[in-house]
Amino acid sequence: MLERMQILICGGTGCLSSHSKDIQKEFDRVLTEMGLHDEVKLVLTGCFGLCEKGPVVIVYPDETFYSHVQVADVAEICEEHVLKGRIVERLTVKDPIDKTKVKNFSELNFYAKQRRIALRNCGNINPSDIKEYIARDGYAALGKVLTSMTPVQVVEEVKKSGLRGRGGAGFPTGLKWEFASKSTDDIKYVICNADEGDPGAFMDRSVLEGDPHSVLEAMTICGYAIGAHQGYIYVRAEYPVAVERLNHAIRESHEMRLLGEDIFGSGFHFDIELRLGAGAFVCGEETALMASIEGQRGMPRLKPPFPAVKGLWGHPTNVNNVETFANVPVIFLKGADWFRGIGTEKSTGTKVFALGGKIANTGLVEVPMGTTLREVIFDIGGGIPNRRRFKAVQTGGPSGGCITEKNLDTPIDFDSMIAMGSMMGSGGMIVMDEDNCMVDVARFYLDFTVDESCGKCTPCREGTRRMLDILNKICAGKGTMEDLDTLESIGNMVKESSLCALGQSAPSPVLSTLKHFRDEYIAHVVDHVCPAGVCANLTNYVVTDHCIGCTKCAKNCPVGAITGSVKQRHFIDLTKCIRCGACKKACPVNAITSKPLPKEVQLNG
Amino acid sequence: MKTLEDLKKLRDESLKAMEMRYLRNGVRIQVGMGTCGIAAGARPVLQKFIEETSSHNMNNVIITQVGCMGECAFEPIVEIVEQDGTKTTYCKVSERMVYEIVEEHLINGRRLDRYMLSAVKK
């Protein structure tokens, strides 16, 4: 019997960690009990992108979008929706932008402004079923390439599309392929760089989990174009779901003979294997990645020779990022000209961003290049929650910089991001509001790069360590104005003299916060105050005249440092206060601040 | 898999199973499945619709169930919503009638006036 209903359950890591697998099991159990098992199909998909609302369940054909589904809700959905056709209103989502209840997937503003190319299948197909990928024109691009195009034509098509590497630097993919194809060697390799390491970036993981076959197909196309017969996917071992689905996908492709010997009767053979990385950030750098695959310690080496000339085990190698590969099959299906038509002239196509931090719709968004940050953060991301004000957005992870409000309307592409003192990076976007201390943010990223520096070259190993020491000093309230200048000069030195991109970009968060938020650094050094109230040593919480005397702060204070009676202004005893910030969070009228106040007022407080 | 034709064949087959996720227009068959509808035998009617449409290989049809339509005395009620929005409401639908509705209305485009709510209620 034909199915009359399909229930799609998000199986991305975000939703899996909030028990979407149990939800699937519960659906299975309840539907069997009701005797509806044959007419309803359950599909565990990849990430839908709107992780904030997870676990997400979509019921077709009604397209009903259920959010925050719990195992206990499953029986109600089956009873009401599946059996009686009544939508469970309670679980439908509120549109975060215009506050109306939304029942349908396609009505959500979050998706309406997006254009999904790399994520085309994520959340739409069952990643563990090759047939669903084929139904969405999967492997048709490979078939077309192998049966009707020469390797030179393939490279030309990619060059024409203007596709640039999505891993960070934005190097033209077609050129990379051309270099590798022109190197003469019997053995060549294709590597997919899935060593996604930026804190807050998870687009590569989502593609691998939600649409693994698109990467396999693109790697095979690349292999044909450059003359390679072996591919490796270098993926972090801490992505167990991605690893499991990739392995499954590789097995399925072999069974269908879409990998292996004589693909599509063309005589071309290609194979793909996984290599698991231990999660070192530096292994995202291509030469360090190849060293790691070879079994050596993951350390970068000097370029040139570039991998396209001398790569893995000394043979020409082409390394591309996951998202770059995910774009490739579409270019061959719809043509390079179609792809060029999307985005800006120099940055074609779309880019996936992982929205995180202080934003209403945490999740993955894919927009055409040239979209402004304001559209991404406010129209799609839903803006800053809790009526806080936007302060800055950190793009490009530990290698990028901060972008402030004045640049929000600049169209995003590879070149404009660099002009703003940041970089596209892999596409992580961490939004910060007025409660984030920029000195602390810079310290956080630097702490990360200090840990992840491989130690091969001195500027990166020692320079970042010294910078972190200075930042720690400033956060402790012992900084001087000279320290700011020293920070800047060490930062520029590390940037210019490091061996690989890790060191070259490690000072960026410090340099860009120094540039845009110097006043905050000065407040730390001169006034001994952390304006955002993050650095504990420099925070003096004070109740202002806005206090309405609701007593919430006093009730929430863990050490009883707040006194005051109902409807009277409250006071904080700074000798007892442990600077935990609980009172500031509890205050309904924002009357508690850590901004420096005139001395008399502080004496009263 | 050896040739592009094999791939295309598999694609078409697989797409059929996923169609409901992408179908935006087409004919909607809505079966009233309130308590009244279920008690009057809407479930076998719904199943019959699924069987009939799939045996005719109809791929532009969405079968869905809706709540009580308000005329409980005339359940099971089935509404056929055409692409242009015109609605035909059949009432007291039996499994035998499903066969006719699919043959006549959905395939030949002739509405079955005698089963329509407006006719039965008079």
HADDOCK unambig.tbl for C-alpha pairs under 7 A between the chains (distance, minus, plus):
assign (segid A and resid 1 and name CA) (segid B and resid 51 and name CA) 6.14 0.50 0.50
assign (segid A and resid 2 and name CA) (segid B and resid 50 and name CA) 6.18 0.50 0.50
assign (segid A and resid 2 and name CA) (segid B and resid 51 and name CA) 6.78 0.50 0.50
assign (segid A and resid 2 and name CA) (segid B and resid 54 and name CA) 6.32 0.50 0.50
assign (segid A and resid 4 and name CA) (segid B and resid 50 and name CA) 6.94 0.50 0.50
assign (segid A and resid 4 and name CA) (segid B and resid 63 and name CA) 6.25 0.50 0.50
assign (segid A and resid 60 and name CA) (segid B and resid 20 and name CA) 6.50 0.50 0.50
assign (segid A and resid 60 and name CA) (segid B and resid 21 and name CA) 6.00 0.50 0.50
assign (segid A and resid 61 and name CA) (segid B and resid 20 and name CA) 5.33 0.50 0.50
assign (segid A and resid 61 and name CA) (segid B and resid 21 and name CA) 6.18 0.50 0.50
assign (segid A and resid 61 and name CA) (segid B and resid 62 and name CA) 6.99 0.50 0.50
assign (segid A and resid 84 and name CA) (segid B and resid 33 and name CA) 4.93 0.50 0.50
assign (segid A and resid 84 and name CA) (segid B and resid 34 and name CA) 5.75 0.50 0.50
assign (segid A and resid 84 and name CA) (segid B and resid 65 and name CA) 6.56 0.50 0.50
assign (segid A and resid 84 and name CA) (segid B and resid 66 and name CA) 6.46 0.50 0.50
assign (segid A and resid 84 and name CA) (segid B and resid 67 and name CA) 5.96 0.50 0.50
assign (segid A and resid 85 and name CA) (segid B and resid 33 and name CA) 6.59 0.50 0.50
assign (segid A and resid 85 and name CA) (segid B and resid 65 and name CA) 4.83 0.50 0.50
assign (segid A and resid 85 and name CA) (segid B and resid 66 and name CA) 4.39 0.50 0.50
assign (segid A and resid 85 and name CA) (segid B and resid 67 and name CA) 5.55 0.50 0.50
assign (segid A and resid 86 and name CA) (segid B and resid 66 and name CA) 6.38 0.50 0.50
assign (segid A and resid 86 and name CA) (segid B and resid 67 and name CA) 5.72 0.50 0.50
assign (segid A and resid 131 and name CA) (segid B and resid 14 and name CA) 5.78 0.50 0.50
assign (segid A and resid 132 and name CA) (segid B and resid 14 and name CA) 6.18 0.50 0.50
assign (segid A and resid 134 and name CA) (segid B and resid 11 and name CA) 5.22 0.50 0.50
assign (segid A and resid 135 and name CA) (segid B and resid 11 and name CA) 4.26 0.50 0.50
assign (segid A and resid 135 and name CA) (segid B and resid 12 and name CA) 6.46 0.50 0.50
assign (segid A and resid 135 and name CA) (segid B and resid 14 and name CA) 5.15 0.50 0.50
assign (segid A and resid 135 and name CA) (segid B and resid 15 and name CA) 4.60 0.50 0.50
assign (segid A and resid 137 and name CA) (segid B and resid 11 and name CA) 6.85 0.50 0.50
assign (segid A and resid 143 and name CA) (segid B and resid 4 and name CA) 5.99 0.50 0.50
assign (segid A and resid 256 and name CA) (segid B and resid 1 and name CA) 5.56 0.50 0.50
assign (segid A and resid 257 and name CA) (segid B and resid 1 and name CA) 5.71 0.50 0.50
assign (segid A and resid 264 and name CA) (segid B and resid 1 and name CA) 6.90 0.50 0.50
assign (segid A and resid 264 and name CA) (segid B and resid 2 and name CA) 4.71 0.50 0.50
assign (segid A and resid 264 and name CA) (segid B and resid 3 and name CA) 5.07 0.50 0.50
assign (segid A and resid 264 and name CA) (segid B and resid 4 and name CA) 6.98 0.50 0.50
assign (segid A and resid 265 and name CA) (segid B and resid 2 and name CA) 5.67 0.50 0.50
assign (segid A and resid 265 and name CA) (segid B and resid 3 and name CA) 6.62 0.50 0.50
